[in-house]
Amino acid sequence: MAFREKHRHLDRAGIAHPTKLWLFFDNGEARLFDASLHLNKGIFQDLCNDVYFRLVKPFCGGVQWPHEQDFGPDTLFLKSELEGTLEAA
């Protein structure tokens, strides 16, 4: 049986760029997620609007927008780039 790494829970999210999110996971990692790869697909087209994109909120370990577009924690963790770690205060 192969070992499967535990994917982390998102604690906070913020806007890094009109199509990128800062992600802060429960393991202390700060990661950057580029949503631009998804913006021309179906329900994600609303995210092309900069004002709407900024309405992102944490939801069930991932993120969600008002019209229920979402990215789950596994997608966010696996498709984001590690930018650093947060030190305990």
Gaussian input, Z-matrix of N, CA and C with variables (Angstrom, degrees):
# hf/3-21g

backbone

0 1
 N
 C     1     B1
 C     2     B2     1     A1
 N     3     B3     2     A2     1     D1
 C     4     B4     3     A3     2     D2
 C     5     B5     4     A4     3     D3
 N     6     B6     5     A5     4     D4
 C     7     B7     6     A6     5     D5
 C     8     B8     7     A7     6     D6
 N     9     B9     8     A8     7     D7
 C    10    B10     9     A9     8     D8
 C    11    B11    10    A10     9     D9
 N    12    B12    11    A11    10    D10
 C    13    B13    12    A12    11    D11
 C    14    B14    13    A13    12    D12
 N    15    B15    14    A14    13    D13
 C    16    B16    15    A15    14    D14
 C    17    B17    16    A16    15    D15
 N    18    B18    17    A17    16    D16
 C    19    B19    18    A18    17    D17
 C    20    B20    19    A19    18    D18
 N    21    B21    20    A20    19    D19
 C    22    B22    21    A21    20    D20
 C    23    B23    22    A22    21    D21
 N    24    B24    23    A23    22    D22
 C    25    B25    24    A24    23    D23
 C    26    B26    25    A25    24    D24
 N    27    B27    26    A26    25    D25
 C    28    B28    27    A27    26    D26
 C    29    B29    28    A28    27    D27
 N    30    B30    29    A29    28    D28
 C    31    B31    30    A30    29    D29
 C    32    B32    31    A31    30    D30
 N    33    B33    32    A32    31    D31
 C    34    B34    33    A33    32    D32
 C    35    B35    34    A34    33    D33
 N    36    B36    35    A35    34    D34
 C    37    B37    36    A36    35    D35
 C    38    B38    37    A37    36    D36
 N    39    B39    38    A38    37    D37
 C    40    B40    39    A39    38    D38
 C    41    B41    40    A40    39    D39
 N    42    B42    41    A41    40    D40
 C    43    B43    42    A42    41    D41
 C    44    B44    43    A43    42    D42
 N    45    B45    44    A44    43    D43
 C    46    B46    45    A45    44    D44
 C    47    B47    46    A46    45    D45
 N    48    B48    47    A47    46    D46
 C    49    B49    48    A48    47    D47
 C    50    B50    49    A49    48    D48
 N    51    B51    50    A50    49    D49
 C    52    B52    51    A51    50    D50
 C    53    B53    52    A52    51    D51
 N    54    B54    53    A53    52    D52
 C    55    B55    54    A54    53    D53
 C    56    B56    55    A55    54    D54
 N    57    B57    56    A56    55    D55
 C    58    B58    57    A57    56    D56
 C    59    B59    58    A58    57    D57
 N    60    B60    59    A59    58    D58
 C    61    B61    60    A60    59    D59
 C    62    B62    61    A61    60    D60
 N    63    B63    62    A62    61    D61
 C    64    B64    63    A63    62    D62
 C    65    B65    64    A64    63    D63
 N    66    B66    65    A65    64    D64
 C    67    B67    66    A66    65    D65
 C    68    B68    67    A67    66    D66
 N    69    B69    68    A68    67    D67
 C    70    B70    69    A69    68    D68
 C    71    B71    70    A70    69    D69
 N    72    B72    71    A71    70    D70
 C    73    B73    72    A72    71    D71
 C    74    B74    73    A73    72    D72
 N    75    B75    74    A74    73    D73
 C    76    B76    75    A75    74    D74
 C    77    B77    76    A76    75    D75
 N    78    B78    77    A77    76    D76
 C    79    B79    78    A78    77    D77
 C    80    B80    79    A79    78    D78
 N    81    B81    80    A80    79    D79
 C    82    B82    81    A81    80    D80
 C    83    B83    82    A82    81    D81
 N    84    B84    83    A83    82    D82
 C    85    B85    84    A84    83    D83
 C    86    B86    85    A85    84    D84
 N    87    B87    86    A86    85    D85
 C    88    B88    87    A87    86    D86
 C    89    B89    88    A88    87    D87
 N    90    B90    89    A89    88    D88
 C    91    B91    90    A90    89    D89
 C    92    B92    91    A91    90    D90
 N    93    B93    92    A92    91    D91
 C    94    B94    93    A93    92    D92
 C    95    B95    94    A94    93    D93
 N    96    B96    95    A95    94    D94
 C    97    B97    96    A96    95    D95
 C    98    B98    97    A97    96    D96
 N    99    B99    98    A98    97    D97
 C   100   B100    99    A99    98    D98
 C   101   B101   100   A100    99    D99
 N   102   B102   101   A101   100   D100
 C   103   B103   102   A102   101   D101
 C   104   B104   103   A103   102   D102
 N   105   B105   104   A104   103   D103
 C   106   B106   105   A105   104   D104
 C   107   B107   106   A106   105   D105
 N   108   B108   107   A107   106   D106
 C   109   B109   108   A108   107   D107
 C   110   B110   109   A109   108   D108
 N   111   B111   110   A110   109   D109
 C   112   B112   111   A111   110   D110
 C   113   B113   112   A112   111   D111
 N   114   B114   113   A113   112   D112
 C   115   B115   114   A114   113   D113
 C   116   B116   115   A115   114   D114
 N   117   B117   116   A116   115   D115
 C   118   B118   117   A117   116   D116
 C   119   B119   118   A118   117   D117
 N   120   B120   119   A119   118   D118
 C   121   B121   120   A120   119   D119
 C   122   B122   121   A121   120   D120
 N   123   B123   122   A122   121   D121
 C   124   B124   123   A123   122   D122
 C   125   B125   124   A124   123   D123
 N   126   B126   125   A125   124   D124
 C   127   B127   126   A126   125   D125
 C   128   B128   127   A127   126   D126
 N   129   B129   128   A128   127   D127
 C   130   B130   129   A129   128   D128
 C   131   B131   130   A130   129   D129
 N   132   B132   131   A131   130   D130
 C   133   B133   132   A132   131   D131
 C   134   B134   133   A133   132   D132
 N   135   B135   134   A134   133   D133
 C   136   B136   135   A135   134   D134
 C   137   B137   136   A136   135   D135
 N   138   B138   137   A137   136   D136
 C   139   B139   138   A138   137   D137
 C   140   B140   139   A139   138   D138
 N   141   B141   140   A140   139   D139
 C   142   B142   141   A141   140   D140
 C   143   B143   142   A142   141   D141
 N   144   B144   143   A143   142   D142
 C   145   B145   144   A144   143   D143
 C   146   B146   145   A145   144   D144
 N   147   B147   146   A146   145   D145
 C   148   B148   147   A147   146   D146
 C   149   B149   148   A148   147   D147
 N   150   B150   149   A149   148   D148
 C   151   B151   150   A150   149   D149
 C   152   B152   151   A151   150   D150
 N   153   B153   152   A152   151   D151
 C   154   B154   153   A153   152   D152
 C   155   B155   154   A154   153   D153
 N   156   B156   155   A155   154   D154
 C   157   B157   156   A156   155   D155
 C   158   B158   157   A157   156   D156
 N   159   B159   158   A158   157   D157
 C   160   B160   159   A159   158   D158
 C   161   B161   160   A160   159   D159
 N   162   B162   161   A161   160   D160
 C   163   B163   162   A162   161   D161
 C   164   B164   163   A163   162   D162
 N   165   B165   164   A164   163   D163
 C   166   B166   165   A165   164   D164
 C   167   B167   166   A166   165   D165
 N   168   B168   167   A167   166   D166
 C   169   B169   168   A168   167   D167
 C   170   B170   169   A169   168   D168
 N   171   B171   170   A170   169   D169
 C   172   B172   171   A171   170   D170
 C   173   B173   172   A172   171   D171
 N   174   B174   173   A173   172   D172
 C   175   B175   174   A174   173   D173
 C   176   B176   175   A175   174   D174
 N   177   B177   176   A176   175   D175
 C   178   B178   177   A177   176   D176
 C   179   B179   178   A178   177   D177
 N   180   B180   179   A179   178   D178
 C   181   B181   180   A180   179   D179
 C   182   B182   181   A181   180   D180
 N   183   B183   182   A182   181   D181
 C   184   B184   183   A183   182   D182
 C   185   B185   184   A184   183   D183
 N   186   B186   185   A185   184   D184
 C   187   B187   186   A186   185   D185
 C   188   B188   187   A187   186   D186
 N   189   B189   188   A188   187   D187
 C   190   B190   189   A189   188   D188
 C   191   B191   190   A190   189   D189
 N   192   B192   191   A191   190   D190
 C   193   B193   192   A192   191   D191
 C   194   B194   193   A193   192   D192
 N   195   B195   194   A194   193   D193
 C   196   B196   195   A195   194   D194
 C   197   B197   196   A196   195   D195
 N   198   B198   197   A197   196   D196
 C   199   B199   198   A198   197   D197
 C   200   B200   199   A199   198   D198
 N   201   B201   200   A200   199   D199
 C   202   B202   201   A201   200   D200
 C   203   B203   202   A202   201   D201
 N   204   B204   203   A203   202   D202
 C   205   B205   204   A204   203   D203
 C   206   B206   205   A205   204   D204
 N   207   B207   206   A206   205   D205
 C   208   B208   207   A207   206   D206
 C   209   B209   208   A208   207   D207
 N   210   B210   209   A209   208   D208
 C   211   B211   210   A210   209   D209
 C   212   B212   211   A211   210   D210
 N   213   B213   212   A212   211   D211
 C   214   B214   213   A213   212   D212
 C   215   B215   214   A214   213   D213
 N   216   B216   215   A215   214   D214
 C   217   B217   216   A216   215   D215
 C   218   B218   217   A217   216   D216
 N   219   B219   218   A218   217   D217
 C   220   B220   219   A219   218   D218
 C   221   B221   220   A220   219   D219
 N   222   B222   221   A221   220   D220
 C   223   B223   222   A222   221   D221
 C   224   B224   223   A223   222   D222
 N   225   B225   224   A224   223   D223
 C   226   B226   225   A225   224   D224
 C   227   B227   226   A226   225   D225
 N   228   B228   227   A227   226   D226
 C   229   B229   228   A228   227   D227
 C   230   B230   229   A229   228   D228
 N   231   B231   230   A230   229   D229
 C   232   B232   231   A231   230   D230
 C   233   B233   232   A232   231   D231
 N   234   B234   233   A233   232   D232
 C   235   B235   234   A234   233   D233
 C   236   B236   235   A235   234   D234
 N   237   B237   236   A236   235   D235
 C   238   B238   237   A237   236   D236
 C   239   B239   238   A238   237   D237
 N   240   B240   239   A239   238   D238
 C   241   B241   240   A240   239   D239
 C   242   B242   241   A241   240   D240
 N   243   B243   242   A242   241   D241
 C   244   B244   243   A243   242   D242
 C   245   B245   244   A244   243   D243
 N   246   B246   245   A245   244   D244
 C   247   B247   246   A246   245   D245
 C   248   B248   247   A247   246   D246
 N   249   B249   248   A248   247   D247
 C   250   B250   249   A249   248   D248
 C   251   B251   250   A250   249   D249
 N   252   B252   251   A251   250   D250
 C   253   B253   252   A252   251   D251
 C   254   B254   253   A253   252   D252
 N   255   B255   254   A254   253   D253
 C   256   B256   255   A255   254   D254
 C   257   B257   256   A256   255   D255
 N   258   B258   257   A257   256   D256
 C   259   B259   258   A258   257   D257
 C   260   B260   259   A259   258   D258
 N   261   B261   260   A260   259   D259
 C   262   B262   261   A261   260   D260
 C   263   B263   262   A262   261   D261
 N   264   B264   263   A263   262   D262
 C   265   B265   264   A264   263   D263
 C   266   B266   265   A265   264   D264

   B1=1.4501
   B2=1.5281
   B3=1.3058
   B4=1.4648
   B5=1.5236
   B6=1.3195
   B7=1.4590
   B8=1.5202
   B9=1.3044
   B10=1.4618
   B11=1.5200
   B12=1.3258
   B13=1.4629
   B14=1.5188
   B15=1.3320
   B16=1.4616
   B17=1.5203
   B18=1.3088
   B19=1.4524
   B20=1.5127
   B21=1.2711
   B22=1.4540
   B23=1.5171
   B24=1.2949
   B25=1.4631
   B26=1.5265
   B27=1.3087
   B28=1.4601
   B29=1.5203
   B30=1.3319
   B31=1.4660
   B32=1.5223
   B33=1.3466
   B34=1.4657
   B35=1.5195
   B36=1.3278
   B37=1.4624
   B38=1.5204
   B39=1.3104
   B40=1.4532
   B41=1.5196
   B42=1.3149
   B43=1.4528
   B44=1.5289
   B45=1.3155
   B46=1.4622
   B47=1.5275
   B48=1.3142
   B49=1.4649
   B50=1.5215
   B51=1.3274
   B52=1.4751
   B53=1.5342
   B54=1.3177
   B55=1.4731
   B56=1.5266
   B57=1.3321
   B58=1.4688
   B59=1.5202
   B60=1.3335
   B61=1.4587
   B62=1.5172
   B63=1.3351
   B64=1.4481
   B65=1.5190
   B66=1.3055
   B67=1.4571
   B68=1.5248
   B69=1.2997
   B70=1.4627
   B71=1.5255
   B72=1.3359
   B73=1.4596
   B74=1.5209
   B75=1.3258
   B76=1.4613
   B77=1.5272
   B78=1.3159
   B79=1.4608
   B80=1.5281
   B81=1.3437
   B82=1.4548
   B83=1.5141
   B84=1.3350
   B85=1.4556
   B86=1.5214
   B87=1.3305
   B88=1.4652
   B89=1.5192
   B90=1.3356
   B91=1.4557
   B92=1.5245
   B93=1.3338
   B94=1.4543
   B95=1.5205
   B96=1.3372
   B97=1.4698
   B98=1.5177
   B99=1.3280
   B100=1.4577
   B101=1.5249
   B102=1.3240
   B103=1.4705
   B104=1.5183
   B105=1.3343
   B106=1.4670
   B107=1.5257
   B108=1.3205
   B109=1.4642
   B110=1.5222
   B111=1.3262
   B112=1.4563
   B113=1.5305
   B114=1.3286
   B115=1.4712
   B116=1.5141
   B117=1.3010
   B118=1.4640
   B119=1.5275
   B120=1.3251
   B121=1.4644
   B122=1.5185
   B123=1.3127
   B124=1.4622
   B125=1.5171
   B126=1.3266
   B127=1.4645
   B128=1.5223
   B129=1.3174
   B130=1.4596
   B131=1.5329
   B132=1.3298
   B133=1.4620
   B134=1.5278
   B135=1.3355
   B136=1.4712
   B137=1.5266
   B138=1.3313
   B139=1.4576
   B140=1.5273
   B141=1.3261
   B142=1.4673
   B143=1.5191
   B144=1.3199
   B145=1.4573
   B146=1.5229
   B147=1.3416
   B148=1.4710
   B149=1.5296
   B150=1.3241
   B151=1.4682
   B152=1.5284
   B153=1.3211
   B154=1.4657
   B155=1.5309
   B156=1.3302
   B157=1.4687
   B158=1.5290
   B159=1.3083
   B160=1.4741
   B161=1.5378
   B162=1.3058
   B163=1.4716
   B164=1.5296
   B165=1.3110
   B166=1.4688
   B167=1.5322
   B168=1.3262
   B169=1.4770
   B170=1.5272
   B171=1.3345
   B172=1.4696
   B173=1.5287
   B174=1.3291
   B175=1.4618
   B176=1.5289
   B177=1.3090
   B178=1.4769
   B179=1.5330
   B180=1.3127
   B181=1.4565
   B182=1.5113
   B183=1.3271
   B184=1.4627
   B185=1.5234
   B186=1.3367
   B187=1.4617
   B188=1.5251
   B189=1.3475
   B190=1.4604
   B191=1.5306
   B192=1.3312
   B193=1.4631
   B194=1.5254
   B195=1.3544
   B196=1.4733
   B197=1.5302
   B198=1.3301
   B199=1.4677
   B200=1.5295
   B201=1.3323
   B202=1.4639
   B203=1.5167
   B204=1.3325
   B205=1.4578
   B206=1.5272
   B207=1.3216
   B208=1.4633
   B209=1.5170
   B210=1.3152
   B211=1.4616
   B212=1.5166
   B213=1.3217
   B214=1.4543
   B215=1.5173
   B216=1.3320
   B217=1.4594
   B218=1.5303
   B219=1.3181
   B220=1.4700
   B221=1.5241
   B222=1.3300
   B223=1.4683
   B224=1.5176
   B225=1.3302
   B226=1.4590
   B227=1.5238
   B228=1.3259
   B229=1.4562
   B230=1.5302
   B231=1.3114
   B232=1.4627
   B233=1.5262
   B234=1.3209
   B235=1.4664
   B236=1.5208
   B237=1.3102
   B238=1.4614
   B239=1.5207
   B240=1.3135
   B241=1.4602
   B242=1.5252
   B243=1.3091
   B244=1.4673
   B245=1.5225
   B246=1.3284
   B247=1.4574
   B248=1.5243
   B249=1.3236
   B250=1.4485
   B251=1.5132
   B252=1.3191
   B253=1.4509
   B254=1.5202
   B255=1.3059
   B256=1.4618
   B257=1.5124
   B258=1.2945
   B259=1.4450
   B260=1.5234
   B261=1.3166
   B262=1.4636
   B263=1.5254
   B264=1.3222
   B265=1.4703
   B266=1.5081
   A1=108.51
   A2=116.89
   A3=121.65
   A4=110.55
   A5=115.11
   A6=120.96
   A7=109.13
   A8=116.99
   A9=122.08
   A10=108.37
   A11=115.62
   A12=120.40
   A13=110.06
   A14=115.53
   A15=120.56
   A16=108.63
   A17=116.42
   A18=120.33
   A19=108.51
   A20=115.50
   A21=122.25
   A22=113.72
   A23=113.71
   A24=123.57
   A25=108.34
   A26=116.72
   A27=121.99
   A28=109.87
   A29=116.43
   A30=121.27
   A31=111.79
   A32=116.22
   A33=120.98
   A34=109.61
   A35=114.90
   A36=121.11
   A37=108.38
   A38=115.72
   A39=120.83
   A40=110.34
   A41=116.71
   A42=122.39
   A43=109.47
   A44=116.38
   A45=121.78
   A46=110.70
   A47=116.37
   A48=124.35
   A49=104.75
   A50=119.07
   A51=118.27
   A52=115.83
   A53=119.11
   A54=119.89
   A55=112.95
   A56=117.18
   A57=119.95
   A58=110.57
   A59=114.34
   A60=121.53
   A61=110.95
   A62=115.95
   A63=121.32
   A64=106.66
   A65=116.61
   A66=122.27
   A67=109.09
   A68=116.19
   A69=121.35
   A70=107.72
   A71=115.89
   A72=122.15
   A73=111.80
   A74=115.25
   A75=121.62
   A76=113.85
   A77=118.77
   A78=121.14
   A79=111.69
   A80=117.37
   A81=122.06
   A82=114.53
   A83=118.04
   A84=120.38
   A85=111.92
   A86=114.83
   A87=122.49
   A88=105.57
   A89=115.99
   A90=120.56
   A91=109.74
   A92=116.42
   A93=122.72
   A94=108.84
   A95=115.86
   A96=122.71
   A97=109.07
   A98=116.59
   A99=122.50
   A100=109.04
   A101=116.37
   A102=121.23
   A103=112.30
   A104=118.49
   A105=120.99
   A106=113.00
   A107=117.66
   A108=120.87
   A109=112.79
   A110=117.48
   A111=122.31
   A112=113.60
   A113=117.65
   A114=121.08
   A115=115.10
   A116=119.41
   A117=120.19
   A118=112.29
   A119=116.59
   A120=121.53
   A121=111.26
   A122=117.01
   A123=123.24
   A124=115.90
   A125=115.28
   A126=120.60
   A127=113.50
   A128=118.03
   A129=120.82
   A130=112.95
   A131=118.46
   A132=121.14
   A133=112.43
   A134=117.90
   A135=120.78
   A136=111.58
   A137=117.34
   A138=121.63
   A139=112.65
   A140=117.20
   A141=120.90
   A142=111.27
   A143=116.59
   A144=121.77
   A145=108.17
   A146=115.80
   A147=121.05
   A148=112.28
   A149=117.21
   A150=120.75
   A151=109.92
   A152=116.84
   A153=120.83
   A154=111.07
   A155=117.38
   A156=121.16
   A157=110.71
   A158=116.29
   A159=121.62
   A160=113.20
   A161=117.85
   A162=121.92
   A163=112.70
   A164=117.71
   A165=122.37
   A166=110.59
   A167=115.11
   A168=122.84
   A169=109.02
   A170=117.49
   A171=119.41
   A172=110.10
   A173=116.41
   A174=121.38
   A175=109.18
   A176=117.39
   A177=123.37
   A178=112.85
   A179=116.85
   A180=120.84
   A181=114.45
   A182=117.43
   A183=122.73
   A184=109.24
   A185=116.56
   A186=121.08
   A187=110.00
   A188=115.09
   A189=120.70
   A190=109.71
   A191=115.78
   A192=123.74
   A193=108.53
   A194=117.81
   A195=121.28
   A196=115.94
   A197=119.05
   A198=120.13
   A199=111.70
   A200=115.83
   A201=125.07
   A202=115.27
   A203=118.38
   A204=118.97
   A205=105.60
   A206=116.25
   A207=118.06
   A208=112.21
   A209=113.92
   A210=123.09
   A211=106.11
   A212=116.38
   A213=121.18
   A214=111.93
   A215=116.43
   A216=120.64
   A217=113.68
   A218=118.34
   A219=119.99
   A220=110.72
   A221=117.16
   A222=121.15
   A223=110.60
   A224=116.96
   A225=120.46
   A226=111.78
   A227=116.78
   A228=120.58
   A229=111.34
   A230=116.78
   A231=120.93
   A232=113.18
   A233=117.91
   A234=120.87
   A235=113.12
   A236=117.37
   A237=121.03
   A238=109.24
   A239=115.20
   A240=121.23
   A241=109.98
   A242=115.32
   A243=120.92
   A244=108.88
   A245=116.20
   A246=121.36
   A247=111.32
   A248=117.46
   A249=120.67
   A250=110.18
   A251=115.21
   A252=120.63
   A253=109.07
   A254=114.90
   A255=121.45
   A256=108.07
   A257=116.92
   A258=121.50
   A259=109.49
   A260=117.46
   A261=121.57
   A262=109.43
   A263=116.20
   A264=120.29
   A265=110.66
   D1=128.71
   D2=-179.38
   D3=-78.51
   D4=144.33
   D5=177.11
   D6=-77.25
   D7=130.58
   D8=177.79
   D9=-110.10
   D10=121.23
   D11=179.45
   D12=-63.37
   D13=138.73
   D14=177.02
   D15=-73.31
   D16=126.14
   D17=176.73
   D18=-85.32
   D19=145.84
   D20=-169.43
   D21=-88.04
   D22=162.72
   D23=177.49
   D24=-93.34
   D25=135.03
   D26=178.60
   D27=-78.40
   D28=126.48
   D29=176.96
   D30=-90.52
   D31=-44.96
   D32=-177.48
   D33=-145.06
   D34=155.85
   D35=175.19
   D36=-139.30
   D37=151.01
   D38=177.86
   D39=-151.63
   D40=167.74
   D41=-179.26
   D42=-85.88
   D43=127.18
   D44=177.50
   D45=-104.40
   D46=-25.72
   D47=-172.71
   D48=-166.84
   D49=162.71
   D50=179.94
   D51=-53.75
   D52=-21.30
   D53=177.77
   D54=-127.81
   D55=14.20
   D56=-178.02
   D57=-126.64
   D58=145.72
   D59=179.86
   D60=-116.79
   D61=137.45
   D62=165.57
   D63=-81.08
   D64=134.24
   D65=179.85
   D66=-124.50
   D67=133.07
   D68=179.28
   D69=-122.11
   D70=111.61
   D71=-174.67
   D72=-96.01
   D73=162.33
   D74=-176.49
   D75=-67.53
   D76=-10.09
   D77=176.42
   D78=-92.45
   D79=7.18
   D80=178.37
   D81=89.99
   D82=-1.45
   D83=179.78
   D84=-79.03
   D85=137.62
   D86=170.47
   D87=-105.92
   D88=122.94
   D89=-174.88
   D90=-128.56
   D91=159.00
   D92=179.74
   D93=-118.72
   D94=123.87
   D95=-179.19
   D96=-110.68
   D97=125.55
   D98=178.17
   D99=-96.83
   D100=105.91
   D101=-178.39
   D102=-81.69
   D103=-8.56
   D104=-174.63
   D105=-58.92
   D106=-26.76
   D107=179.74
   D108=-67.60
   D109=-16.08
   D110=-175.97
   D111=-108.93
   D112=-8.00
   D113=-168.83
   D114=-68.62
   D115=-20.33
   D116=-179.70
   D117=-99.05
   D118=18.26
   D119=-177.65
   D120=-113.69
   D121=118.70
   D122=170.24
   D123=41.84
   D124=-123.07
   D125=-174.31
   D126=-66.93
   D127=-16.32
   D128=-178.92
   D129=-76.93
   D130=-7.00
   D131=-179.46
   D132=-60.70
   D133=-29.10
   D134=176.42
   D135=-59.02
   D136=-27.64
   D137=-176.66
   D138=-71.58
   D139=-9.40
   D140=174.94
   D141=-67.64
   D142=-23.12
   D143=178.02
   D144=-78.69
   D145=117.43
   D146=-175.40
   D147=-58.53
   D148=-40.75
   D149=-179.76
   D150=-64.70
   D151=-44.23
   D152=179.18
   D153=-66.03
   D154=-41.10
   D155=-179.37
   D156=-56.50
   D157=-35.52
   D158=-178.22
   D159=-71.92
   D160=-6.54
   D161=179.61
   D162=-85.04
   D163=8.33
   D164=-178.91
   D165=-60.00
   D166=142.71
   D167=177.69
   D168=-138.34
   D169=147.63
   D170=171.55
   D171=-61.01
   D172=143.07
   D173=-178.15
   D174=-156.45
   D175=118.88
   D176=175.25
   D177=50.41
   D178=42.90
   D179=178.85
   D180=83.95
   D181=-6.49
   D182=178.08
   D183=-125.41
   D184=-146.26
   D185=177.53
   D186=-131.32
   D187=156.23
   D188=179.36
   D189=-148.53
   D190=152.03
   D191=175.18
   D192=-111.12
   D193=166.95
   D194=-174.44
   D195=-56.41
   D196=-32.68
   D197=179.56
   D198=-88.89
   D199=19.15
   D200=174.33
   D201=72.23
   D202=18.11
   D203=168.52
   D204=-69.86
   D205=140.40
   D206=-179.62
   D207=-151.72
   D208=159.78
   D209=169.84
   D210=-126.97
   D211=128.71
   D212=179.67
   D213=-78.67
   D214=168.00
   D215=-176.89
   D216=-61.41
   D217=-36.81
   D218=179.77
   D219=-64.22
   D220=-46.94
   D221=178.71
   D222=-60.33
   D223=-47.00
   D224=-179.08
   D225=-60.81
   D226=-43.76
   D227=-177.21
   D228=-69.45
   D229=-46.57
   D230=-175.07
   D231=-73.47
   D232=-29.50
   D233=-175.84
   D234=-104.67
   D235=14.69
   D236=177.60
   D237=-110.74
   D238=163.82
   D239=179.78
   D240=-106.43
   D241=134.75
   D242=177.42
   D243=-67.62
   D244=126.89
   D245=179.46
   D246=-110.44
   D247=-18.82
   D248=178.76
   D249=163.07
   D250=-173.86
   D251=177.32
   D252=-127.36
   D253=152.69
   D254=178.57
   D255=-95.99
   D256=128.69
   D257=178.81
   D258=-80.64
   D259=144.73
   D260=176.82
   D261=-65.85
   D262=139.94
   D263=-178.23
   D264=-78.13

